[in-house]
Each structure stands twice: as structure tokens, then as C-alpha cells.
Amino acid sequence: MAHEPTTHPHHDRAAHQHDDQAHGSHHGHGHDHHGHDHDGWGGKFGAAIREVFAPHSHDASDSIDDALESSAAGIRAVKISLMALGATAITQIVIVVISGSVALLADTIHNFSDALTAIPLWIAFALGTKAATRRYTYGFGRAEDLAGLFVVAMITLSAIIAGIESVRRLINPVPIEHVGWVAAAGLIGFIGNEVVAVYRIRVGRRIGSAALIADGLHARTDGFTSLAVLFGAGGVALGFPLADPIIGLVITVAILAVLRTAVRDIFRRLMDAVDPAFIDSAEAALAVEPGVTGVRSVKMRWIGHTLHADAELDIDPATSLAAAHRIAHDAEHTLTHAVPKLSTALVHAYPAGDGTAPEGHH
């Protein structure tokens, strides 16, 4: 028999949609469920706080695995959130015109400019739908991770600006005029940004996009900034002007916590890190595949919001070439159903006991 039967990557999953539905319960086995096992209000409150600063990176219960469909969902999310943030900024501009507050104008310009950071992500999703070329043989999915770096840079800039402004107002207090209007604009800014944050993070989970989740966290940091404006105005109204810079410093710390999560997720994508539970699910599924006597290795990497896998299997040395190829092809098919977001897989089959590939776990 041939030494190493190998299947070609599987790109078209449309023919297996009925199997996806039938195997839907297998998607996401072993995923982390931080905070779900805590009882009582304390555990629920802690889980809610963790969700604000470090949302889960995936949600298999309602996922979109098809690559083109998930890219379309990402573009749709960016469009809708961009319109929502634009409407929020325009509402704040109207309040600026009515109140004449210069300080509020600066905050509004900040929110409007941050809304435009969705455009690089939009471009990245559009690029990700392009077919692979002889130069870019894995396609253009990595553009999404590059857009994620841009989002991380914007969150960092927000933290720096918030911190500097808070310290400056603490050293040289600046009187806040039109307190009522400022508070109203802060409330509108917070609500608009938080709604967009929740929406982006939810869609990011469904399609497996770390960059879109990071952009949701970016909107959340802008919401924190608007919340600081609201609370600062409230403190001034209550006769405590230092509330404005003090709350600003607290918000800066909150933005840094969000930044840590965004940096971690984007760094992991750029370093080809995957959830170990995905590897566990793949190995378990391959180990029980008919004709497979052992699993030598399983490797995975994210390319944008889709996964690619490489697996090495042991089979009976007496297996014919045609049978070995069929086993490898069936194993690849099994992988695409055992692991969510897995769009392509390359499976190598080796005669058991052959030393041409490093032995893994069996």
C-alpha cells in the first residue's frame, strides 16, 4: 500500500448541513463555562462582572460554522453597529448645539471618531471572503486579526486619554457647565455604546471572531467614558466637583481591564492558539473512527474566524490504499462535525508502528 494516504482539505460543507443539525449536540463539548457553576447571588454577580471585562470567546449553542455565512454576519454586525454609534454621536451633537458645552463637544468628537474604527474590521471581513490565491494560499482571513490589532491600539489610546484627562482635572479642576445636558449626553453615549458592545460580542461569539469581540470591548470602553461623564456631572450637581476626575481614574482602570482581555484574545489568535477543548473533542472523535488504531497528533489554527486542522492517524498496516484513503476521508468528515468553526482539515494516515511521523498520544 502507499505509505501515507492523505485527504484534501474539505471546503464545501453545504452537502453536510443535515448532519450539522443532527450532530449539533456535539459542538462545543468541553467548553469553558466560567461562573456557571456558582450558586447564589454572589456567584451570579461575579459571573456578570467577569462577563463585562472578559466575555467568553465562543458560544457554541448558537454558532455559525459556514465561512461565507459567518463573514456576511460579521459585515452585517459592523454595518448595524456603525449606524447605531453614528446615531448616538449625532444625538450628542444636537445636545452640544443646544447646550453650547465645549467639554461635551470634545467627548462627542471622541465617540464619533471611535465609531469609525469599525471600518477596518468591515474591510477585513470583506477581504476574508476572497478566494485563496497562489501567493495567499490560506486565503485572506488573517486580515481580521490585523484589524483586531488596530482595535487594541484604539482601546489603548482610550485608556491613555482617559487617564491623562482625569489626572489633569484632578490637578487643575475644570468647572462643568450645563450639568443637566452633559449628564443627558453621557447617558445617551453609555446606552448607545453598551448596546453596540453587547451586539458585537454576541455576533463575534457566534462566528468565532476574536477581532469583532475586541471591537465590542472597544465600544464598551467608550461606554465607560460616557458613564464617567454622567457620574461626574452627578457629582458636580451634588456639590462634589472632584467626583469628575476621581470617577475618570476609576473608569481608566476599568478600560485597562478590558484592554487586557482584548490583548489576550488577539495575541492568542496571532500565535495560532486554540481552545484545548477543541483538541480534546477532535482526538476523542478520531479515536473511535472505524479503521483508526491510534491518533498520533492533532493540530489546529485559526485563520480569521474559521479553524483549520491537521491530523495524523495510525491504521492497520495491512489496509489497502483505497481503504486507507477512505478512512482518512471519513476521519476528515468526522472532524468537521466534532469541532465548531472547523472549515478545512488535512488528515494523514500512517501504517501503525511506522516511525515516519512522531508518535503522539493514542
Contacts in CASP RR format, 6 or more apart in sequence:
PFRMAT RR
TARGET T0000
AUTHOR 0000-0000-0000
METHOD contacts of the structure
MODEL  1
MAHEPTTHPHHDRAAHQHDDQAHGSHHGHGHDHHGHDHDGWGGKFGAAIR
EVFAPHSHDASDSIDDALESSAAGIRAVKISLMALGATAITQIVIVVISG
SVALLADTIHNFSDALTAIPLWIAFALGTKAATRRYTYGFGRAEDLAGLF
VVAMITLSAIIAGIESVRRLINPVPIEHVGWVAAAGLIGFIGNEVVAVYR
IRVGRRIGSAALIADGLHARTDGFTSLAVLFGAGGVALGFPLADPIIGLV
ITVAILAVLRTAVRDIFRRLMDAVDPAFIDSAEAALAVEPGVTGVRSVKM
RWIGHTLHADAELDIDPATSLAAAHRIAHDAEHTLTHAVPKLSTALVHAY
PAGDGTAPEGHH
1 317 0 8 1.000
1 319 0 8 1.000
1 320 0 8 1.000
1 321 0 8 1.000
1 324 0 8 1.000
1 351 0 8 1.000
2 321 0 8 1.000
2 324 0 8 1.000
3 350 0 8 1.000
3 351 0 8 1.000
3 354 0 8 1.000
3 356 0 8 1.000
4 348 0 8 1.000
4 349 0 8 1.000
4 350 0 8 1.000
4 356 0 8 1.000
5 321 0 8 1.000
5 324 0 8 1.000
5 325 0 8 1.000
5 327 0 8 1.000
5 328 0 8 1.000
5 348 0 8 1.000
5 349 0 8 1.000
6 328 0 8 1.000
6 346 0 8 1.000
6 347 0 8 1.000
6 348 0 8 1.000
6 349 0 8 1.000
7 325 0 8 1.000
7 328 0 8 1.000
7 329 0 8 1.000
7 331 0 8 1.000
7 332 0 8 1.000
7 345 0 8 1.000
7 346 0 8 1.000
7 347 0 8 1.000
8 346 0 8 1.000
9 308 0 8 1.000
9 344 0 8 1.000
9 345 0 8 1.000
9 346 0 8 1.000
10 332 0 8 1.000
10 333 0 8 1.000
10 336 0 8 1.000
10 343 0 8 1.000
10 344 0 8 1.000
10 345 0 8 1.000
11 343 0 8 1.000
11 344 0 8 1.000
13 20 0 8 1.000
13 65 0 8 1.000
13 66 0 8 1.000
13 336 0 8 1.000
13 343 0 8 1.000
14 66 0 8 1.000
16 333 0 8 1.000
16 336 0 8 1.000
16 337 0 8 1.000
19 337 0 8 1.000
20 65 0 8 1.000
20 337 0 8 1.000
23 337 0 8 1.000
23 338 0 8 1.000
24 337 0 8 1.000
26 281 0 8 1.000
26 285 0 8 1.000
26 337 0 8 1.000
26 338 0 8 1.000
27 60 0 8 1.000
27 63 0 8 1.000
27 65 0 8 1.000
27 339 0 8 1.000
27 340 0 8 1.000
28 58 0 8 1.000
28 60 0 8 1.000
28 277 0 8 1.000
28 278 0 8 1.000
28 281 0 8 1.000
28 339 0 8 1.000
28 340 0 8 1.000
29 277 0 8 1.000
29 281 0 8 1.000
30 277 0 8 1.000
30 280 0 8 1.000
30 281 0 8 1.000
31 58 0 8 1.000
31 60 0 8 1.000
31 275 0 8 1.000
31 277 0 8 1.000
32 56 0 8 1.000
32 275 0 8 1.000
32 277 0 8 1.000
34 47 0 8 1.000
34 50 0 8 1.000
34 56 0 8 1.000
35 43 0 8 1.000
35 46 0 8 1.000
35 47 0 8 1.000
35 50 0 8 1.000
36 47 0 8 1.000
38 44 0 8 1.000
38 46 0 8 1.000
38 47 0 8 1.000
52 220 0 8 1.000
53 254 0 8 1.000
53 257 0 8 1.000
53 258 0 8 1.000
53 260 0 8 1.000
53 261 0 8 1.000
54 261 0 8 1.000
55 201 0 8 1.000
55 205 0 8 1.000
55 213 0 8 1.000
55 217 0 8 1.000
55 261 0 8 1.000
56 205 0 8 1.000
57 205 0 8 1.000
57 208 0 8 1.000
57 210 0 8 1.000
57 213 0 8 1.000
57 265 0 8 1.000
57 275 0 8 1.000
58 205 0 8 1.000
58 208 0 8 1.000
58 275 0 8 1.000
58 340 0 8 1.000
58 341 0 8 1.000
59 202 0 8 1.000
59 205 0 8 1.000
59 206 0 8 1.000
60 340 0 8 1.000
62 206 0 8 1.000
63 205 0 8 1.000
63 206 0 8 1.000
63 207 0 8 1.000
63 208 0 8 1.000
63 340 0 8 1.000
63 341 0 8 1.000
64 70 0 8 1.000
64 73 0 8 1.000
64 206 0 8 1.000
64 207 0 8 1.000
65 340 0 8 1.000
65 341 0 8 1.000
65 342 0 8 1.000
65 343 0 8 1.000
67 305 0 8 1.000
67 306 0 8 1.000
67 343 0 8 1.000
68 129 0 8 1.000
70 206 0 8 1.000
70 207 0 8 1.000
70 208 0 8 1.000
70 209 0 8 1.000
70 305 0 8 1.000
70 306 0 8 1.000
70 341 0 8 1.000
71 125 0 8 1.000
71 126 0 8 1.000
71 128 0 8 1.000
71 129 0 8 1.000
71 207 0 8 1.000
71 305 0 8 1.000
72 129 0 8 1.000
73 203 0 8 1.000
73 206 0 8 1.000
73 207 0 8 1.000
74 125 0 8 1.000
74 203 0 8 1.000
74 204 0 8 1.000
74 207 0 8 1.000
74 209 0 8 1.000
74 212 0 8 1.000
75 122 0 8 1.000
75 125 0 8 1.000
75 126 0 8 1.000
76 203 0 8 1.000
77 199 0 8 1.000
77 200 0 8 1.000
77 203 0 8 1.000
77 204 0 8 1.000
77 212 0 8 1.000
78 118 0 8 1.000
78 121 0 8 1.000
78 122 0 8 1.000
78 125 0 8 1.000
78 212 0 8 1.000
78 215 0 8 1.000
79 122 0 8 1.000
80 199 0 8 1.000
81 118 0 8 1.000
81 196 0 8 1.000
81 199 0 8 1.000
81 200 0 8 1.000
81 215 0 8 1.000
81 216 0 8 1.000
81 219 0 8 1.000
82 115 0 8 1.000
82 116 0 8 1.000
82 118 0 8 1.000
82 119 0 8 1.000
82 122 0 8 1.000
84 192 0 8 1.000
84 195 0 8 1.000
84 196 0 8 1.000
84 199 0 8 1.000
85 111 0 8 1.000
85 112 0 8 1.000
85 114 0 8 1.000
85 115 0 8 1.000
85 118 0 8 1.000
85 192 0 8 1.000
85 193 0 8 1.000
85 196 0 8 1.000
85 219 0 8 1.000
86 112 0 8 1.000
86 115 0 8 1.000
88 111 0 8 1.000
88 115 0 8 1.000
88 188 0 8 1.000
88 189 0 8 1.000
88 191 0 8 1.000
88 192 0 8 1.000
88 193 0 8 1.000
89 108 0 8 1.000
89 111 0 8 1.000
89 112 0 8 1.000
89 115 0 8 1.000
91 185 0 8 1.000
91 188 0 8 1.000
92 104 0 8 1.000
92 107 0 8 1.000
92 108 0 8 1.000
92 111 0 8 1.000
92 185 0 8 1.000
92 186 0 8 1.000
92 188 0 8 1.000
92 189 0 8 1.000
93 108 0 8 1.000
93 112 0 8 1.000
95 104 0 8 1.000
95 181 0 8 1.000
95 184 0 8 1.000
95 185 0 8 1.000
95 188 0 8 1.000
96 104 0 8 1.000
96 105 0 8 1.000
96 108 0 8 1.000
96 185 0 8 1.000
98 181 0 8 1.000
99 177 0 8 1.000
99 178 0 8 1.000
99 181 0 8 1.000
99 182 0 8 1.000
99 185 0 8 1.000
100 178 0 8 1.000
101 177 0 8 1.000
101 178 0 8 1.000
101 181 0 8 1.000
101 182 0 8 1.000
103 174 0 8 1.000
103 176 0 8 1.000
103 177 0 8 1.000
103 182 0 8 1.000
104 178 0 8 1.000
104 181 0 8 1.000
104 182 0 8 1.000
104 185 0 8 1.000
104 229 0 8 1.000
107 185 0 8 1.000
107 186 0 8 1.000
107 225 0 8 1.000
107 226 0 8 1.000
107 229 0 8 1.000
108 185 0 8 1.000
110 161 0 8 1.000
110 222 0 8 1.000
110 225 0 8 1.000
111 189 0 8 1.000
111 193 0 8 1.000
111 222 0 8 1.000
111 225 0 8 1.000
111 226 0 8 1.000
114 154 0 8 1.000
114 158 0 8 1.000
114 218 0 8 1.000
114 219 0 8 1.000
114 222 0 8 1.000
117 150 0 8 1.000
117 151 0 8 1.000
117 154 0 8 1.000
117 215 0 8 1.000
117 218 0 8 1.000
118 215 0 8 1.000
120 147 0 8 1.000
120 150 0 8 1.000
120 151 0 8 1.000
121 144 0 8 1.000
121 147 0 8 1.000
121 148 0 8 1.000
121 151 0 8 1.000
121 211 0 8 1.000
121 212 0 8 1.000
121 215 0 8 1.000
123 143 0 8 1.000
123 147 0 8 1.000
124 141 0 8 1.000
124 143 0 8 1.000
124 144 0 8 1.000
124 146 0 8 1.000
124 147 0 8 1.000
124 148 0 8 1.000
124 211 0 8 1.000
125 144 0 8 1.000
127 140 0 8 1.000
127 141 0 8 1.000
127 143 0 8 1.000
128 139 0 8 1.000
128 140 0 8 1.000
128 141 0 8 1.000
128 143 0 8 1.000
128 144 0 8 1.000
128 304 0 8 1.000
130 139 0 8 1.000
130 140 0 8 1.000
131 139 0 8 1.000
132 138 0 8 1.000
132 139 0 8 1.000
132 140 0 8 1.000
133 139 0 8 1.000
138 303 0 8 1.000
138 308 0 8 1.000
139 303 0 8 1.000
141 303 0 8 1.000
141 304 0 8 1.000
141 305 0 8 1.000
141 306 0 8 1.000
142 303 0 8 1.000
142 304 0 8 1.000
143 304 0 8 1.000
144 209 0 8 1.000
144 210 0 8 1.000
144 211 0 8 1.000
144 304 0 8 1.000
144 305 0 8 1.000
145 210 0 8 1.000
145 211 0 8 1.000
145 266 0 8 1.000
145 269 0 8 1.000
145 270 0 8 1.000
145 302 0 8 1.000
145 304 0 8 1.000
147 211 0 8 1.000
148 210 0 8 1.000
148 211 0 8 1.000
148 214 0 8 1.000
148 215 0 8 1.000
148 266 0 8 1.000
149 266 0 8 1.000
149 270 0 8 1.000
151 211 0 8 1.000
151 214 0 8 1.000
151 215 0 8 1.000
151 217 0 8 1.000
151 218 0 8 1.000
151 262 0 8 1.000
151 266 0 8 1.000
152 214 0 8 1.000
152 259 0 8 1.000
152 262 0 8 1.000
152 263 0 8 1.000
152 266 0 8 1.000
154 218 0 8 1.000
155 214 0 8 1.000
155 217 0 8 1.000
155 218 0 8 1.000
155 221 0 8 1.000
155 255 0 8 1.000
155 258 0 8 1.000
155 259 0 8 1.000
155 262 0 8 1.000
156 259 0 8 1.000
158 218 0 8 1.000
158 221 0 8 1.000
158 222 0 8 1.000
158 225 0 8 1.000
158 255 0 8 1.000
159 221 0 8 1.000
159 252 0 8 1.000
159 255 0 8 1.000
159 256 0 8 1.000
159 259 0 8 1.000
162 225 0 8 1.000
162 228 0 8 1.000
162 248 0 8 1.000
162 251 0 8 1.000
162 252 0 8 1.000
162 255 0 8 1.000
163 248 0 8 1.000
163 249 0 8 1.000
163 252 0 8 1.000
165 248 0 8 1.000
166 245 0 8 1.000
166 246 0 8 1.000
166 248 0 8 1.000
166 249 0 8 1.000
166 251 0 8 1.000
166 252 0 8 1.000
167 245 0 8 1.000
167 249 0 8 1.000
168 245 0 8 1.000
169 244 0 8 1.000
169 245 0 8 1.000
170 242 0 8 1.000
170 245 0 8 1.000
170 246 0 8 1.000
170 249 0 8 1.000
173 241 0 8 1.000
173 242 0 8 1.000
173 244 0 8 1.000
173 245 0 8 1.000
175 241 0 8 1.000
176 182 0 8 1.000
176 232 0 8 1.000
176 233 0 8 1.000
176 236 0 8 1.000
176 241 0 8 1.000
176 244 0 8 1.000
179 233 0 8 1.000
179 234 0 8 1.000
179 236 0 8 1.000
179 237 0 8 1.000
180 233 0 8 1.000
180 237 0 8 1.000
182 229 0 8 1.000
182 233 0 8 1.000
183 229 0 8 1.000
183 230 0 8 1.000
183 233 0 8 1.000
183 234 0 8 1.000
183 237 0 8 1.000
185 226 0 8 1.000
185 229 0 8 1.000
186 226 0 8 1.000
186 227 0 8 1.000
186 229 0 8 1.000
186 230 0 8 1.000
186 233 0 8 1.000
187 226 0 8 1.000
187 230 0 8 1.000
188 226 0 8 1.000
189 222 0 8 1.000
189 223 0 8 1.000
189 226 0 8 1.000
190 223 0 8 1.000
190 224 0 8 1.000
190 226 0 8 1.000
190 227 0 8 1.000
190 230 0 8 1.000
192 223 0 8 1.000
193 219 0 8 1.000
193 220 0 8 1.000
193 222 0 8 1.000
193 223 0 8 1.000
193 226 0 8 1.000
194 219 0 8 1.000
194 220 0 8 1.000
194 223 0 8 1.000
196 216 0 8 1.000
196 219 0 8 1.000
197 216 0 8 1.000
197 217 0 8 1.000
197 219 0 8 1.000
197 220 0 8 1.000
197 223 0 8 1.000
200 212 0 8 1.000
200 213 0 8 1.000
200 215 0 8 1.000
200 216 0 8 1.000
200 219 0 8 1.000
201 212 0 8 1.000
201 213 0 8 1.000
201 216 0 8 1.000
201 217 0 8 1.000
203 209 0 8 1.000
203 212 0 8 1.000
204 212 0 8 1.000
204 213 0 8 1.000
204 305 0 8 1.000
205 213 0 8 1.000
207 305 0 8 1.000
207 341 0 8 1.000
208 305 0 8 1.000
208 341 0 8 1.000
209 304 0 8 1.000
209 305 0 8 1.000
210 265 0 8 1.000
210 266 0 8 1.000
210 268 0 8 1.000
210 269 0 8 1.000
210 302 0 8 1.000
210 305 0 8 1.000
211 266 0 8 1.000
211 269 0 8 1.000
211 304 0 8 1.000
212 305 0 8 1.000
213 262 0 8 1.000
213 265 0 8 1.000
214 262 0 8 1.000
214 265 0 8 1.000
214 266 0 8 1.000
217 258 0 8 1.000
217 261 0 8 1.000
217 262 0 8 1.000
218 262 0 8 1.000
220 258 0 8 1.000
221 254 0 8 1.000
221 255 0 8 1.000
221 258 0 8 1.000
221 259 0 8 1.000
224 251 0 8 1.000
224 254 0 8 1.000
224 255 0 8 1.000
224 258 0 8 1.000
225 251 0 8 1.000
225 255 0 8 1.000
227 251 0 8 1.000
228 244 0 8 1.000
228 247 0 8 1.000
228 248 0 8 1.000
228 250 0 8 1.000
228 251 0 8 1.000
231 243 0 8 1.000
231 247 0 8 1.000
232 243 0 8 1.000
232 244 0 8 1.000
232 247 0 8 1.000
232 248 0 8 1.000
233 244 0 8 1.000
234 243 0 8 1.000
235 241 0 8 1.000
235 243 0 8 1.000
235 244 0 8 1.000
236 243 0 8 1.000
236 244 0 8 1.000
269 302 0 8 1.000
269 304 0 8 1.000
272 301 0 8 1.000
272 302 0 8 1.000
274 300 0 8 1.000
274 301 0 8 1.000
274 302 0 8 1.000
274 307 0 8 1.000
278 300 0 8 1.000
278 307 0 8 1.000
278 339 0 8 1.000
278 340 0 8 1.000
278 342 0 8 1.000
279 298 0 8 1.000
279 300 0 8 1.000
281 338 0 8 1.000
281 339 0 8 1.000
282 298 0 8 1.000
282 300 0 8 1.000
282 309 0 8 1.000
282 311 0 8 1.000
282 335 0 8 1.000
282 338 0 8 1.000
282 339 0 8 1.000
283 295 0 8 1.000
283 298 0 8 1.000
283 361 0 8 1.000
284 338 0 8 1.000
285 334 0 8 1.000
285 335 0 8 1.000
285 337 0 8 1.000
285 338 0 8 1.000
286 292 0 8 1.000
286 294 0 8 1.000
286 295 0 8 1.000
286 298 0 8 1.000
286 311 0 8 1.000
286 313 0 8 1.000
286 331 0 8 1.000
286 334 0 8 1.000
286 335 0 8 1.000
287 294 0 8 1.000
287 295 0 8 1.000
287 362 0 8 1.000
289 313 0 8 1.000
289 327 0 8 1.000
289 330 0 8 1.000
289 331 0 8 1.000
289 334 0 8 1.000
290 327 0 8 1.000
290 330 0 8 1.000
291 315 0 8 1.000
291 316 0 8 1.000
291 319 0 8 1.000
291 327 0 8 1.000
292 313 0 8 1.000
292 314 0 8 1.000
292 315 0 8 1.000
292 327 0 8 1.000
292 331 0 8 1.000
293 314 0 8 1.000
293 315 0 8 1.000
293 316 0 8 1.000
293 352 0 8 1.000
293 362 0 8 1.000
294 313 0 8 1.000
294 314 0 8 1.000
294 352 0 8 1.000
294 362 0 8 1.000
295 311 0 8 1.000
295 312 0 8 1.000
295 313 0 8 1.000
295 314 0 8 1.000
295 360 0 8 1.000
295 361 0 8 1.000
295 362 0 8 1.000
296 312 0 8 1.000
296 313 0 8 1.000
296 314 0 8 1.000
296 350 0 8 1.000
296 357 0 8 1.000
296 358 0 8 1.000
296 359 0 8 1.000
296 360 0 8 1.000
296 362 0 8 1.000
297 310 0 8 1.000
297 311 0 8 1.000
297 312 0 8 1.000
297 357 0 8 1.000
297 358 0 8 1.000
297 360 0 8 1.000
298 309 0 8 1.000
298 310 0 8 1.000
298 311 0 8 1.000
298 312 0 8 1.000
299 309 0 8 1.000
299 310 0 8 1.000
299 311 0 8 1.000
300 307 0 8 1.000
300 308 0 8 1.000
300 309 0 8 1.000
300 310 0 8 1.000
300 339 0 8 1.000
300 342 0 8 1.000
301 307 0 8 1.000
301 308 0 8 1.000
302 308 0 8 1.000
305 341 0 8 1.000
306 341 0 8 1.000
306 342 0 8 1.000
306 343 0 8 1.000
306 344 0 8 1.000
307 339 0 8 1.000
307 341 0 8 1.000
307 342 0 8 1.000
307 343 0 8 1.000
308 342 0 8 1.000
308 343 0 8 1.000
308 344 0 8 1.000
308 345 0 8 1.000
308 346 0 8 1.000
309 335 0 8 1.000
309 339 0 8 1.000
309 342 0 8 1.000
309 344 0 8 1.000
309 345 0 8 1.000
309 346 0 8 1.000
310 345 0 8 1.000
310 346 0 8 1.000
310 347 0 8 1.000
310 348 0 8 1.000
311 331 0 8 1.000
311 332 0 8 1.000
311 335 0 8 1.000
311 345 0 8 1.000
311 346 0 8 1.000
311 347 0 8 1.000
311 348 0 8 1.000
312 347 0 8 1.000
312 348 0 8 1.000
312 350 0 8 1.000
312 357 0 8 1.000
313 327 0 8 1.000
313 328 0 8 1.000
313 331 0 8 1.000
313 347 0 8 1.000
313 348 0 8 1.000
313 349 0 8 1.000
313 350 0 8 1.000
314 349 0 8 1.000
314 350 0 8 1.000
314 351 0 8 1.000
314 352 0 8 1.000
314 353 0 8 1.000
314 362 0 8 1.000
315 324 0 8 1.000
315 327 0 8 1.000
315 349 0 8 1.000
315 350 0 8 1.000
315 351 0 8 1.000
315 352 0 8 1.000
316 351 0 8 1.000
316 352 0 8 1.000
317 351 0 8 1.000
317 352 0 8 1.000
317 353 0 8 1.000
317 354 0 8 1.000
319 327 0 8 1.000
319 351 0 8 1.000
324 349 0 8 1.000
325 349 0 8 1.000
327 349 0 8 1.000
328 347 0 8 1.000
328 348 0 8 1.000
328 349 0 8 1.000
329 347 0 8 1.000
331 347 0 8 1.000
331 349 0 8 1.000
332 345 0 8 1.000
332 346 0 8 1.000
332 347 0 8 1.000
335 342 0 8 1.000
335 345 0 8 1.000
335 347 0 8 1.000
336 342 0 8 1.000
336 343 0 8 1.000
336 345 0 8 1.000
348 357 0 8 1.000
350 356 0 8 1.000
350 357 0 8 1.000
END
